[in-house]
Amino acid sequence: MNHFIFWALGFGTLWGGLKLFDDEVILIVSIFVGVGLILAGLIMAPLPLQIPIEIASVTALFNVCMQCIQRGDRA
């Protein structure tokens, strides 16, 4: 049951990093912390829950990377 706490903290950190911070360094640190918490929750989770949560976390991180690319000035 502790894995739900880590997942909530991890996804909350990812969401907070995207919505609250504009500084890229803080954004990257919050992403790493969020991913670490999600992985800690995955380690403790039962096997049938690991696969769908893993797919969701990869999708969330892909969206974060796309937002970082869109924020950058390519000109």
C-alpha positions as CSV (number, residue, x, y, z in Angstrom):
1,M,0.0,0.0,0.0
2,N,3.0,2.3,0.5
3,H,3.6,2.3,-3.3
4,F,0.5,4.6,-3.7
5,I,2.1,7.2,-1.5
6,F,5.3,7.2,-3.6
7,W,3.3,7.4,-6.8
8,A,1.2,10.3,-5.6
9,L,4.3,12.1,-4.5
10,G,6.1,11.4,-7.8
11,F,3.3,12.4,-10.1
12,G,2.6,15.4,-7.9
13,T,6.2,16.5,-8.1
14,L,6.1,16.1,-11.9
15,W,2.9,18.2,-12.1
16,G,4.2,20.8,-9.7
17,G,7.5,21.1,-11.6
18,L,5.6,21.8,-14.8
19,K,3.0,24.2,-13.5
20,L,5.0,26.1,-10.8
21,F,8.5,26.6,-12.1
22,D,9.8,28.5,-15.2
23,D,13.5,28.1,-14.3
24,E,14.8,25.1,-16.3
25,V,17.2,23.9,-13.6
26,I,14.4,23.6,-11.0
27,L,12.2,22.0,-13.6
28,I,14.8,19.4,-14.4
29,V,15.5,18.7,-10.7
30,S,11.8,18.3,-10.0
31,I,11.5,15.9,-12.9
32,F,14.4,13.7,-11.6
33,V,12.9,13.7,-8.1
34,G,9.4,12.8,-9.4
35,V,10.9,10.0,-11.5
36,G,12.8,8.7,-8.5
37,L,9.7,8.6,-6.4
38,I,7.7,6.9,-9.1
39,L,10.5,4.3,-9.5
40,A,10.5,3.7,-5.7
41,G,6.8,3.1,-5.8
42,L,7.2,0.7,-8.7
43,I,9.8,-1.3,-6.8
44,M,7.3,-1.8,-3.9
45,A,4.2,-2.4,-6.1
46,P,2.9,-5.9,-6.9
47,L,3.7,-7.1,-10.4
48,P,0.3,-6.7,-12.0
49,L,0.3,-3.0,-11.2
50,Q,3.9,-2.3,-12.4
51,I,3.3,-2.6,-16.2
52,P,0.4,0.0,-16.5
53,I,2.1,2.4,-14.2
54,E,5.4,2.1,-16.0
55,I,3.7,2.9,-19.3
56,A,1.9,5.9,-17.8
57,S,5.2,7.3,-16.3
58,V,7.0,6.9,-19.7
59,T,4.1,8.8,-21.4
60,A,4.2,11.5,-18.8
61,L,8.0,12.0,-19.1
62,F,7.7,12.1,-22.9
63,N,5.2,15.0,-22.5
64,V,7.5,16.8,-20.2
65,C,10.4,16.5,-22.7
66,M,8.1,17.8,-25.5
67,Q,7.2,20.8,-23.3
68,C,10.8,21.5,-22.5
69,I,11.6,21.5,-26.3
70,Q,8.7,23.8,-27.0
71,R,9.9,26.3,-24.3
72,G,13.4,26.5,-25.8
73,D,14.3,29.3,-28.2
74,R,15.4,27.5,-31.4
75,A,15.9,30.8,-33.4
